[in-house]
C-alpha cells in the first residue's frame, strides 16, 4: 500500500480539481437550461419606453484612470460620449476621475475639448489619489448626479443601443444593478488576443447570462455595470484599496439582499491582453483579489446573505475559482513526488487498479463534456458562422487552455496570498503589446514539466506521466507559438 499512496493521491487531487473547475461550468449550463427563475432582463423599447412622461433616465458613466495610454482613453471616451448623446432613453455624462499628473490631464482635456464643451464629458483630477482605483470610484460616485452610476474601464466601450437597454430596464424595473456582459476586442491582433477574445466572449456568456438564467447571484462587472446611486450610498460605496472591486461590491449587495440583473441584449466591449505577460498580470490580480474578498466575507455570506443555502454555496464557489489552482498545484507536486518515489507504475499495472481506471474514466467524461459545452457557447456567442468555425473554435479553446495551464502556478501563488490576506500592490494590465517584453513563466514551466516528465518516464510511473505531460505540452506550445 505504501508503494501507491502518492500515486493514488496525485490522481485523486487531479480529478478533484478537474471535476470542480470544469464541472462547475457544466453545472451552470445545465441549471440554466432547466431553471424557471432568472435574473435576465430583455427590454422591449417602445416610443414611450423611458417612462410614462417620456423622461429619460439620467446616468453617470464613471471612468477611473491612472497611467493608461492616452490615445486609448481618448478613443474610448469619444465612443462613450457619442453613444450617450445618441441614446434615446438616457441622459447624463461621462465623468473621468484621473489620478495622473497635471500634464497628462491637460493633454486629455485638449484631446476631448469638443466633448467637454458640449457638457457630455467631465474630467476631474485627484491631487491626492487616496485609496487607489476603488478610492477613485468612491470619489466619482459621490459627486455623480445620475440616478444610476455606470462603471467603465479606460478602454471599455458601449453603444447607444446598450445604454438605451440599460435605461429602459432602469426605468421599468429600477433594479439595484444592471450588468452588460463583456465582449472582447483587440487593438493588436495575435494568438494571445485572439484566444482571449474567444475566452472572454464564451466565459462571459456562461458566467453572466447563463448564471443569470439559472437564478444564481450574479456579481457586478468591474467594467460594464450600472448601479443605482442610492444603493451605492446604502452599502457604503466600495471603500479604499479594494483590489477586486467588482466582487467586493457584489458581496455588499448580497448582504443587503440586492440581486443585480443581466441584460439579455447589450454588451460592454473590453480590451483583451495582447501579450502573455499582460495576461499573467491580469490573472494574478484577479486570483489575489477574488481570494482576498472570499477570505474576508466567507463568514458573512454564510450567516447574513439573504438567499438560499444553495445560492450561497454557488456564490462562494464562484469566488473560489482562481483558488482551485491550488488543488492543481498539489496534484502536480504529488505527481513529481510519485514519479521519484513510486516507480514501476506501468500502464498495465494502472489498468488493473480499479481506483485509477475509475478516475481516468471520470476525468475523460468531464473533459469531453466541457469541450462540448465550449462549442455550444461559441455557437451562442457568434463564433460558429461557417464550416470552418468548428476548427477555429477548437483552436482558440486550445490556445486559451494552454495559456491558463501555464498560469496555474502563478495563480495558485496569488490565490494563497489573497486567502491569507497578505499585502499586494495593484498592477495595471499593460495595454501596449509593443512595450511588453516576453514573459519568463512559459520557459520556467517548460523546464519544470520536462524534468517531471522525464523522471516519470525513467521510473515508469504512467500516472505521474499522465498528470505532468499535459503541462509539458502546453508550456512548450506557449514558449514557441504564443508570441
N, C-alpha and C positions, 0 to 999 in steps of 0.2 A: 504493500500500500504506500510505503514511503517513496517508492520509485515512481509514483504517478501523481502525487499531491500537487506539485507545482504545475504540471501539465494540465491536469483537470481544472485547477483554479484559474489558469490563464484562459482556458477555453470558456469557462463559465463567466469570467469577467468580460471577455469579448462579446459573448452572447448577450449578457445583461445590458451592456452599453448599446449594442446594436438594436435590441428589441425596444428599449426605452426611447432612444433617439429617433429611429425610423418608425417604430410602431406608434409613437405619439402622433406623428403627422398622418399616418394611415387612419388612426382613430378619429382625428378631426374630420377627415374626409367622409368617413362612414357615418359619423354622428351628424354631419351637416346634411347628408343625403337623406337622413331619416328623422330629422328633427322638425317639430312643429313650432318651436319657439325660435325667435330670430331677432337680432339687433341690426338687421339690414334694412335700409330705407331707400325707396325708389320714388323720388318726387315726380309728379306729373305737372309740368309747368304749363300754366294757362295764362290768359290775358290778365287775370286778377290774382295770380298765384302768390304774389308777395304780401297779400293781406286784403282784407275787405275794403280798406280805404285806398288801396293802391300804393301804400307807403313801401319804402324799401327798408330792408334790414341793414343796419349800419355795422360794418365790420372793420376792425383794425388789424392789418397784417403786420406782425412784428418780425423783424429780421435781425437777430443778434449777430454781430460780426466782429472778427478780430483777425488780422494778418491773412485775410483772404485775397486772392488775386483780384485786382481792381476791375479788370475787364469782365471777368465772370460775374461779379456782383452787379456791375452796371448793366450788363446784358440781361440778367435775370430780373433785375428791378424794372427795367423798361417793359419786359413781358408782363410782369405782375401789374404794373401801373396801367398798361393798355387793357389788360383783362378786367381790371376793376372799373375802368371808365366805360368799357363796353358792356358790362353786366347790366341786365335789365332789372334785376331784383335786389341788387346790392348797392350800397353807397359806403364811403369810408375812405381810408387812406393807407399807404404803406409807411410804416414807421421803422426806420433803420436805426438801431441802437449800436453805435460803434465804440469799441474800446481801443481804437487805433490812435496814432499820433495826429497832430493838427495838420500836417502836410498831406497825409493820406485823406483825411476828411475833406480838406479843401479841394483836392483833385476829384473826389467823389461828388461833391456839390457842383463843381464845374461840369462834370460829365452828365449830371442829372438836372441841369439848370431848367430845362423846359418842364420836366415833371414836377419840380419843386414850385415853379411859378404857377402851375395850374392847381396847386394845392393837393395833388394826389400823392406826393411823396414828401416825407419829412425826415430829416436826418438829425439825430441827437448824438453828441459825443460825450461819453462819460469821462470826466477828467480823473476820477478816482474809480477805476473799474474793479470794485469790490465784489467778490462772490462769483467771479468767472462767468461762464455762459448763463447759468441759472440766475445769477445776480442781474445780468443784463435783461433776462426775460422778466424778472420781477420789476425792474425799473421801467421797462416799456409797458407792461400790463397795467401798472398802477396809474399811469397817465393816459392810457388809451381811452378814447371816447366812444368806442364801438360797443354795441350790445354783446358782440362776440369778438374774441381775440383769436386770430389765426397765426400759428407759428410756422415760419418757413426758414429753411437754411439759406445761406447767402446765394447758393447756386440753384435753389429749387424754383420750379415754375408751375403756375396753374393757368388754366384757360378761363375765359369768361363763362363758358358752359359749366365748368366745375364750380366756380363761385356762385353762379345762379342756382345750381342744385343745392349747394350748402345753404344759401339764403332762403330758398323755398322751404327746405326742411326746418330751418331755424324759425321761420315764420309760422309754419303749421304745427310743429311739434315742440319747439323750444327745448330740445334735448340738452343735457349738460355739456356734451361734446360731440362733434361731428368729425368723422375721420374720412379723408380722401386717400385711399391706399396708393402705394408707390408704383411708379412705372419708371424703369431705369433709362437713362440716356448717357451718351459718352461724347466727350469733346475730342478724344484721341483714340481712334479705333485700334483694336489689338485683341489678342487672345484673352487677356485678363478682363478688359472691359466688355467684350462680347459675352464671356461666361457670366460675368456679374450682372449684366442686363438680364440675361435669361434667368439667373437665380433670383434677382430682385423681383422680376415680374411674377414668377411662379410662387415663390415663397410668400410674397406679399399677398397674393390672391388667397393662398391657403391660410395664413396666419391672421388675416383680417376679414376678408369676405366669407371664407368658409367657416372660420371660428364664429363670426357674427351670425351666420345662418344656424350654426349649432347651438346658439344661445349661450355661449361662454362669455365671460367678461373679456372685452377687447380693450387692450391697453392703447392709450393715445399714442400717436406717432410724434416723434420729436420734430418732424417737419411734415406738415400736411394735416394738422388738426385744428379745428376751430372750437374754442372753449367759451362758454358763457362767462362773461366777466363777473357776474355776481357769484357764480360757483367758484371761480378762482379766488375771490375775496373770502368766501366761506372756508375754503380749505387752506387758506394762508399762502396762496401762490406756490412757488417752488421752494424757495429758500436758497441760501448761498452755497456755492461749491458742490452742487449736485452733478456727478459725472453722467449718470444716465437719467436725465431729467424726465424723459417720457415715461419710463417705468415707475419712477418715484411719484410723478403726478398721478399715474394710474392707481397706485396703491392708496393715495389720499382720496381719490374719487370713490374707490371701492369701500373704504372705511366709512364714508358718508352715505353709501347706498346709491351713488350715481353711476349709471351704466352708459358709456358712450355708444353712439350708433355709427354704422359704417355706410358710406354711400355705395349704392349698387352701381350708379353711373357717376363717374367723376374720378379724377386721379391727380396725384402730385408727381410731377416729373423730378426725379432726383439724379444728381450726377454720381455715377459709379466710379470706383477707383480704376485707374488705367495701368497701374503698376502693382506688382506683388507686395512691395514694401508698404505702399499706401493701404492695401488691403489688410496687411498684418497690423498696422497701426489702428485701423478702424475696428477690426475684430477684437483686438486686445482691449480697446476701450470698452466695447460692448460686453466682453466677457467679465471684465472687472466691475463695470457699472451695474449690470444686471445681478451679479452675485452679491455685490455690496448691498444693494437695495433689498434683496431677498434676506440677507443676514439681519438687516435692521428691522424688517417688517414681518418676518415669518410668524412670530407670536401674535402680533396684532391682527394679521389676516385670519388666522385660525380662530381667534377669540372674539373679534369685533366686526369683521366684514359681514355685511348684510346680504348674504347669499347662501345657497345650499352647500353642504359639505363637499359634494362632487365638484361644484364650480370652484370652491376654494382650492381643492387639490389640483385641479387643472390650471388654475391661476399660478399656483406655486410651481408646477411643472413647466409652465411657460417661462418663468424666470430662471428655472434651474437648467434650461437648455445648454448654455455655454459650460456650466459646471459638469455636464455629462462627459466632457473631455477628460475629466479626472479619472473616470472609470476606464476610459480607453487607455490612458496613460498607465494605469495599474495593470491592465491586460498586457500592454507592451513590455513593461518591466518584468512581469511574471513570465512572459514568453522568453525573454532574454535569460532569466534565471533557469527556466526549464531546459532551454537549449544547452546550457552549460552543465547542469547538474543531473539531468534525467535523460541520458542518451538511450538509444535503442527503440524509440517510438516510431517504428516503421509504419508504412501505410497499412500493411496487413494487421499489425497489432492494433492500430487505431480503429480499423474496420471491425475488429472483434470486441470493441468496447461499446456496450450499449449506450453509455452516457455520451461518449464523443460522437457517435453516429446520430443520436437524437439532437445534440447541439448543432451538428453540421446541417441536418435537415431543416431545423427551425430557422437557422441563420439564412440558408438558401431561400426558404419560402418568404422570409421578411424582405430580403433584398429584391427578389422578383416583384413582390407586391409594391415595394417602394418605387421601383423603376416604372411600373405600370401607372402608379399614381402620378409620378412626374410627367409622364407623357400625356395623361389626361389634363393635368394643369397647363402644360404647354399648349394644348388644344384650346383650353378655355381662355388663355391669355394671348391668343393670336399668333402663336409660333407655328402652328400646323396649317400652312397655307397652300402647299403644293406637294407633289410626290416626293420631293427631296427633303421635306420638312422632318420626317421621322429620323433620318440620319443626322440632320443638323441639330435636332433637339438632343439626340443621344450624345453627340459630340460635345455640345455645351454642358450637358449634365455631367459628362465625364471630366471635362476641364474644371468645372466648379468643385466636383468631388475631390479631384486631385489637389487643388489648392487648399481646400478646407482640411484634407488629410494631413498636409504638410504643416498646417497651422495648429494642429492638435496640441503639441507640447506647450506652445506659447499661450494658447487659450486656456489650457489647464493651469498654467502658472498664474495667469492673471485672475482666473476664476478663484483660485485658492487665496490669492491676495485680497480679493473682494470679500470672500466669505469670512476672512479673518479681520476685515476692515483695516487693512494696512494702508498707509498713505499712497496716493497715486497722483502724478502730475498730468493734468489734462493735456493731451497732444492732439493738435488739429490734423485731420487727414490731409496729406498733400494732394493738391488738385492738379498740379502741372507734372505730367509724366517725365518731361524732359529734364526736370530738376531733381528727379528721384533716382538715386543710384540703385544698382542691382542689390537684391536682398541676400543676406547670408544664410537665412534659415533653410532653403531647399538643399543647399550643399551640406550643411550640418546633418540634416535629416537623411540625406543620401548616404553619408559616411556611416552614420549610426545604424541605419536599417540594413546597409550592406554587411556590416560586421555581424549583426544579429542573424541575418540570413545565412551567411557563410558558416557561422557557428552551428546553426540548426542543421545545415546540410552535413557538416563534418560529423556531428554527433547523432545524425539520423533521428531527428525529432520532427516528425511531419506536422504535429500540432503547432509547435512554435513557428515552423516554416509557414504554415497557413495564415498565421497572425502577422508575421513580420514581412512576408513577401509583398503584400499589397502596399505597404508603406515604402518599400524599396521601389516599386513601380511608380507610385505617384510622385515620390521625391525625385526620381530620375527624370520623369516627364517634366516636372516643374522646373528642374535645373536646366534642361535642354530646350524645351519648347515653349514655356510660358511667356518669356520675354525675349 
